[in-house]
Amino acid sequence: MTKNPVVVYDLRETTPLGLADFINECDRRLTEGERLLSLFGRNGGEGETAVAVTAVFVTESDGLSVLRGVAKKGDAYPALTLKHPSAHIYERELWEQTGVLPGGHPWLKPVRFEGARQQRMDDYPFFAVRGREVHEVGVGPIHAGVIEPGHFRFMCHGETVHHLEIQLGYQHRGVEKLLLQRPPKNLTPTVESICGDSCIAYAWSYLAALEALSGTPAGFETDVLRGIALEMERIAIHVATLNGLATDIAFVQGTGSYGRLRTAVINASQRVSGNRFGRGWLRPWRTKGLTDALRQDVRQTLADFAVDLRRMNDLMCSALSVKARFKGSGVVSTQAARDLGLLGVAARASGVAIDARSELPGRLYERAPMGSVVESSGDCWARMLVRMREIDTSLEWLFRVLDDSTLDLSGGTAAPVGADLRLAPEQLCVSVVEGVRGQVLLALETEADGALRHVKVQDPSLANWFGLALAVRDNGISDFPICNKSFDLSYCGNDL
């Protein structure tokens, strides 16, 4: 049975569980080994004070699974985090957005400063490390480079970091509410802008949900084209991260070469879509196609890129200065990565094989499998190697589909897109795409008339920021830049 990255849950066919039963069922599933992918709430369930609560799991046998519950604002329950640390960030977000309280949560602090907490950043309850020789170093929220705002507070003894606390939320944009203000078929340009370097992953996740709710899925060749766009996005951003890693340790050969190589890939994306980040490439039921000339252009560009990239990677991996800085720095153990629910590169570099392309392959990756890359040391070196190896895996996959003469990649529309688009009523659709940082999730819930009632957006950075904080512990504070860049997380992906 194909495990699909999209699941549609009919809200009319099941009665939501009460909060206590809902939490008990979540606990049971997590105890039995299911993985929690999301836990979120929506105000305005059955009544003004009601809160609809949803948990999304990934199971080894069935793939995506949805559990639905109901609570009231102000209700409390025993925090799942006490037994299952992977729930910690989702319970914090649930509390901040709905007021449902996870009792006994060990780290109950604001995530984005939403609602009544807006503009109250100074009230953030930072953890303090006591000791006469302990000192604090604050960095941000305003940074020296072109970077989004975030505050990093280091508690140090000498040069050694004993604790790092990361405070985000400075640019909360109200994305989920914004997505309810326009017709669903017109939302793709907005979805592409949620996280600028992952616009393909976000657009694909949204479009897959939209098409599932309308009962008119796109054709297989459209999925192939979306896969091409996604892997080119992955390659470009991984190379940008390698460029940043080289820059942070003054490895000038990498700084110059990786920047040039990334440009070749994003320029190829621009020739296909009209935008270097791929905006406009994906739209409902269709994706901009590849003419024979463009198909050959992309393939040749990637072939030339692969030769130069291999040389640069070999040089980076053999340099003693790179090994000295990256090996053993910023270690996150396999158990810690699993406990925290890390995703994407952050998980796979610590030996946790989580990848939606293999866990939830759908028809695309079932017919054209994509290998998953795993390293075990969990340090900056491992996160660098995972990126390098994932680029190689993406290139191999791209060459395979571009050379497949049986695939019609010329594009086109697989289903009519009329002004009277109707979405199935009272449905909840969850869609997952493996973006460059991990699993991008969008959930769309419809009203009785098919209008969108709620849109949930979740970036993998949400789960991974705490992994960065853990990685820095017991390292010199001067190693923070390479730890930070090895994770390469998204501020705007957190500050939705």
N, C-alpha and C positions, 0 to 999 in steps of 0.2 A: 504494500500500500504506500502510495506517495504521501510523504509528510509535507504539507503545503505551508508556505510562510504567511498565508492568509486564512483566517477563520471567521465565519459569520455565525453569530449567536442570536437566535430568535428569542427576544425578550418576552414574547407572548406565550411561549410554551413552558416557561418555568417560573416558579415563585421564588423570589429572592430570599436567601436565608436571613434570619435575624443576626444581629452583630455577633452575639456570643457563638452561635453555631457556625457562622462564617469564619471567625477566627480559629475555632477548633478544627474546621475542615482545612484551612490553610496550614495550620500546625501539623496536621496529619500528613498532608501531601508533602510538605517540606521534610518531615521526619522520614518519609518513605523514599526520599531521594529525588523528588521532582524539583526542578529549578524555577525559582521565582523570577519572572521576567519583568513584571510590573505590578504595582498595587496603587490604585488611585481612586479618587472620589469625585462625585459630581453633586453640587448643591441642587436642591429642588427635585427630590424624588417624588414619592407619593405624599405631597403636602409641602407647605412652605418651609418647615423645619427639617424635612427629611433629607438624607444624604444617600445616594446610590454609591455603593462601594464595589469595585471590580478588582479581581486578582487575575493575572495572566501567568500561566505556568508553561514550561516546556517539559514534556515527558518523552522518555526514550522510545516508548511504544507508539504513542499517538501524535506526537508533535505538539502543536499549540492547543492549550486547553484554557477555558474561561470559567471563572467562578464569580457569581453575583450575590451581593448581600445588600442589606439596607440598615441604616442607622439614623439617629437624630443628632442634630447639632448639639455638642456638649456631652454626648455619650462617651464613656471611657471603656477600655478593654485592656487586658494584660498584653503588653507589647510583645510582638513576635520577635523583636530584636534580641530579647534576652536569651532566647534559645537559637535564633536563626539570624546572625548578624547581617546577612545579605538583605534583610528587610529594612535596615536602619534608615536609609535615605528616603525610601518610599513612604515609611511611616511618618517621617518628619514632614514630607511634602503633603501627605494626606491631612495631617493635623493643621498645617498652615493654611491650606486651602478650604477646609471644611469645618474645622473645630473639633473633629472626632479625635479624642485624646488617647494615645498609646501609653497607658499607665506604666510607670517604671522604666520608660525609655531612658537609656543612659546618656543620651546626647541630643536632647530635644531642643533644637535651636532652629531659627528661621533659615529657610533655603533661599528664598528670593525676596523677602520683605514685601509680601503681597498684602492687599487689603489694608486693614488698619495699621499694619506695620510699615507701610510705605514711608520712606524718608526718615526712618528711625534706625539707621545703620549704627549710630553711636551707642545704641543700647545693646549691641551684640555681646552676649556673655562669654567672653574669651576664657578658656581654661588657663590657669596660672600654675606654673611650676615653682615651688617654693625652694628657697635656699639663698644664703648670703652671696654666693658667687654666681648665681644664675642671673643672666641678663636677657632682655628681650630685644629682638631686632624686627622692626616693622618695615615691610616693603609694599609700596602701593597704597591706595588703589591706582594712583597715577604713576605710570612707568616711563622710563626714558625713551623707549622705542615706540613704534606704531603698534600698540598692543591694547587689547580691551581691558577695562578696569577690574581689578581684583586685589584684595589685600591678603598678604602672607605675613603671619606673625610667628617668628621663630623664638623658641625658648632654648637658650644655649648655656652650656657650661664651657667656658673658653670658646673654642671654635667648633665644638661638637654640638649638633642639634639633638636635643632630647625630645622635643615636641614641635610640630608645625601645625598651626591651625589656619585653614584657608577660608576666608570670608568672601563670598560672591554676592550677587544680587544687585549690583550697582546700576545695571541697565535693564531691569525687568521691563519687558515690552508688551506684556499682555497678549502674547501670540495666540493663545487658545481662544480668547474672546474675539480677537480680530478675525479669526477664520470663520466666525459665525455671521459676519456682516456682509458677505457677498454670496452669490449663487455658487453651489459646489463646483460646477463645471468651469468656473472662472477663477478658481483658487490656486491653480498651479503656479503662477508667477509669484504669489505670496509665499507658498510653501517652499519654493526654491530659495527664498531669501531668509529662511529661518536660520540656517547655518551656512554661510556663504561658500565654504570649501567642501560642503557635502550636499550640494543642491541636487545632484543626480539621485543619491540615496533617498533623500527626503521626497523628491518628486515621484520616484518609483513607488515608495511605500504608500504615498497618498493615492496615486492613480490606481494601484492594485486594489485598494479598499473601495475606491469610488466605482470601479468597474465591477467588483464583486457585488456591491450593494445594488447596482443597476441590473444585475443579471446578464451582463454582456461583456464577458472577459475579452481582453485583447488576444490577437492571434499569436502563435508561437514565434513567428519571425519578429514580431514586435518585442517579445521578451528577449530574444537574442540581441536585438539592437540596444535594448535597455541594458543588457548585460555588458555589451561592448562599452557603452557610455560609462557604466559603473566601474568597470575595471580600469578604464583610462583615467577616471577620477582618482581611483585608489593609487595608481602608479604615480600620478602627478603629486599628490599630497604626501605619499611616502618619500618621494625624492625631495620634496620641500623640507620634510623633517630631517632627512639625512643631511641636507644642506645646513639646517640650523644646528645640528649636532656638531658638524665639522667647524662651523663658525664659533660655537661656544668653547671649543678647545684650541682655537687658532690654527686649525689644520687647513691651511690656505688652499691646498690642492683641491680638497673637497668643496670648499666654499665656492670656488670659481667653477668647477666642473658640474656639480649637482645643480647649480642655478641654471646653467646653460642647458642641461639635459631636460630639466623640468619644462623649460620654455618650449622645447621641441614638441613635447606631448600636449601641452595646453594649446599650442598653436594649431596642432592637428585637430583638436576638439573644436577650435574656432572655425576651421575650414568646413567642418560638418554642420555645426549648429549655429554659427554666427557669434558665439561667445566663448571666451577662453575657459570659463568655468562650466560650460555646458548648459547655460540657461537657454530655454527655448527648445532644447533637444527633445524633451519628453512632453507629451501632451495626452489628454484622454484618448484612449484606444489607438494611439499612433505614436510613432517616433520618427524623427527625421531620418530618412534612409541614406544608404550609401550607393551612389552610382558606381559603375565599374571603375571609373577613374578615381573616385574618392576611396573606394575599397582598396585599390592598389596603392594610393597615396598613404593611407593610414598604415597599411601593412609595411610599406617600405620605410616610413618614418620610424615605426616601432623596431624594425630590424636594425636600422642604423643606430637607433637609441640603445638597443640591447648590447651591441658590441662595445660602445663607449662606456655604458654603465658597468658592464662586467669588469672592465679594466679599472674603473674608478673604485668599485667595491673591493677588488683585490688589493688595491693600494691602501685603502682605508683599513681593511682587516689585518694587513701585514705590518702596519705602522706601530712601532713600539709605544709612541706617545699616545695613540688611540687606545691601545690595550691598557696602558697604565691608568688612564683616566676612567675607562668604562667598565673594565672587569672588576667585579666586586663592589661596585658603587650602586646605591639605590636598590638594594635587594628586597624583593617581595616574595616570600616563600609560596610554594604551591598551596599549602593549607590556608595561608592568609588570603591569597587570591580567591580561593574557593569560598572561604567564609564571608569575605566582603562582597562577593558577587561581581567581581571584576569582569569586564567584557573586552572583546576585540584583542588588539595587540597586547594590552596590559595583562590579559588573562593568559593568552597563548605563550607569552614569553616566560610565564611562571609555571608552565606545564599543564595548564587547564585548557583542554581542546574544545573551546566554545566557538562555533562558527556557523552562522545561519545557513551558509551555502551548503554545508554538509548535514547539519542538524535538520534543516527545513528546506530541502532542495527544490521542492516544487517540480514542475515539468521541465524547466530550463536546466537546472543543475543535475537533474536525474538523467536527462538525455546527454548532457555535456558536463560531466562531473568536474568539480573544482577541488583540488587537493587542499588540505588544511595544514598550515605550518605551525609547528610547536617547538619551543626551546624550553629548557628546564631550569636554568640558573637564576632567572628572575631579576637580573641586574640590567644596568643600562646597555651593556654589551648584548645581552639576549634580546632586548627590545630593538636594538639596531639590527641584529641578525634577522629577526622575524620580518622586519620591514624589507630588508634586502631580498630575503627568500620569497616573500609574498609578491614582490614585483616580478621575480622570475616566474612564479606560478601564474600570475595574471597574464604575463606575456605569452607563456605556453598556451594558455586557454584562448587568448585572443588570436594567435596564429592558427589554432585549430579551427575556430569558427570562421575566421576570415578566409581560410583556404577551402572551406567546405562548399563545393560547387552546387550542392543540393539545396542550399539555403538561399532564399530570395531575400536579399537585404536592401531592396530598393525602397522600402517604406510603404506608406499609404495608410488608409483608414480601414480598419477591420470591422467597425461597427458604425452605424449612423449616429451622429452627434447632433441632435435637434435641440431646439429651444425648450422643448417640453420634457427634458430629462427627468425621470422619476426614479427615486431611490426607494428600496423596499422599506415599508413602515415598521417602526419599533424593532429595529435590528441593531446589534452591536457588532461591528467588524473590526478586527485587529489585524494589522499588517506589519510585517517585519522584513527589513532589508539589512544585509550585512554591509554597513558603510565602512569607511576607512578606519574609524575608531571603534567599531563594534556594531551592535544591533540597534538600528534606528527603528523606533516603534511609533506608529500612528494608529489611534483608535477612533472610529467614527460611529456615533450613535444617532439614530434617527427618531423623529417624532411620529405620531400616528398618521400624519399626512405626508411623511417621507422627507420633511425638512430636517436639516441637521440640528440636533439638540445639543450635542457636545462633541468637541474634538480634543483628544488627548495627544500630546506630543511628548516624546521622550528621546533624548539624545543619550548615547552611551557614556558621555562625559559625566552625567549625573551620578552614575555608580562609580566612576573611576577616579574622581577627585580625591576621595579618601584614600585610595591606593597610593596616590602621589604623596600625601601627607605621611603615610606609613613608610614609604620608601626612603624618605629623607632622614628618618630617625637613626641616630648613631653615626651619621655621616658628617663630614665637615661642611660648614655652611657654604663654602666655596663650591661644593658639588651640587648645590641646589639647581643652578641653571641647566646642567646636563641631565639631572633627574627630571626636571620639569619638561625639557624638550624631548626626552625619550618617551614620555607619556603623550606629549603634544595634545593636550585636551582643549576643548572649546569652551570659552567663557559664555558666548551667546547661546551655546547648546545647553548650558545650565540656566542662564538668566532669561528664560522664555518670557 
